[in-house]
Amino acid sequence: MKNKLTFPRKAGVASLIALLITALFLLVGYAADFFLLLFGGILIGVLLSALSHLISDRTRISYGISLVVVLLLLVLLIGGTVWLLAPSVGRQADELSQSLPEALKNVETRLNQSSWGKQILRGIPKNPGEVASGQKEVVSRLTGVFSSTLGIIANLVILLITGIYLASDPGSYQNGFAKLFNPDFRPRLLGVMDQCYHTLSAWLLSRFISMVVVGVATVIGLSVLGIPLAGVLAIIAAFFNFIPNIGPYLALIPALPIAYLQSPEKALYLFLLYSAIQTLEGYILTPLLDKKLVSTPPALLLFGQVLLGILVGISGVLLASPLIAVLIVLVNELYVKDHLEKQRVETVASA
């Protein structure tokens, strides 16, 4: 009788586990934006905490005062950058608005010189009705962009506030989360959380070094080519480099029109410059940094970016790299070491 009840009981437990896993996946899929927003806040908290610990360890300043110093320095850095670059950006925008009609006319002339170019021009609306319809569509899209921009700003504010709260007292949040688990497991969980913290700190350091190298290389290359706004474009390239694989190509979007206004040849040289920098960064610098600081397989990173990009969008692509780095730590520590290897040791000992 006991053996007859064993199989139904096992089947019931297996069904319950399957239902719980399914519910977990549905919850994550339904609230993916929330979880990514939370993880982004954690990442900012790690950044602020790591910088604060760096200042506190090298001086006699307390951690709380170090956090305030870090926040003030970041505000001054961002505000100073905007203040320094705003005049040149405004001047370049005026020049761009004045030169753009002539540049578009030159593009049309070049397109008329080839058969495929004429086909492209045929698809451009000419009569007022089509233009009016297109204008309505543009207005509708601009409205959507405006609302999306407000959403992005709100998310950034939430990320910043969450990061500040987490960095102000990280220990209480760690201990509070650990209390949700068995007391015997809490020390191990706190140790794994510390490893995740160090992994994210190392990942941020790797990204920072890569961004600086890309920014310096870009400003030097653009200055040699004589491209206007070299400093602004270099900063854009450095920030977009935060997104592995596709970020450097996104930085081309504002750079190519500016280069094309100088000449088509300079636009081609700029494309080659960005491609060379991306090749050196993607195939030499980043692998060396990741091997030294963070162990993230490139194929797994690309797969994660594609998957999260499909499920969530640009925020998933942006946070795929640090998220995968943390998942690797969790799987290696909690599954491989605490489950698979422990089972193997127990099997060998019992034999």
Secondary structure, 3 states (H helix, E strand, C coil): CHHHHHHHHHHHHHHHHHHHHHHHHHHHHHCHHHHHHHHHHHHHHHHHHHHHHHHHHHCCCCHHHHHHHHHHHHHHHHHHHHHHHHHHHHHHHHHHHHHHHHHHHHHHHHHCCCHHHHHHHHCCCCCHHHHHHHHHHHHHHHHHHHHHHHHHHHHHHHHHHHHHHHHHCHHHHHHHHHCCCCCCCHHHHHHHHHHHHHHHHHHHHHHHHHHHHHHHHHHHHHHHHCCCCHHHHHHHHHHHCCCCCCHHHHCHHHHHHHHHHHCHHHHHHHHHHHHHHHHHHHHHHHHHHHHHCCCCCHHHHHHHHHHHHHHCCHHHHHHHHHHHHHHHHHHHHHHHHHHHHHHHHHHHHHC
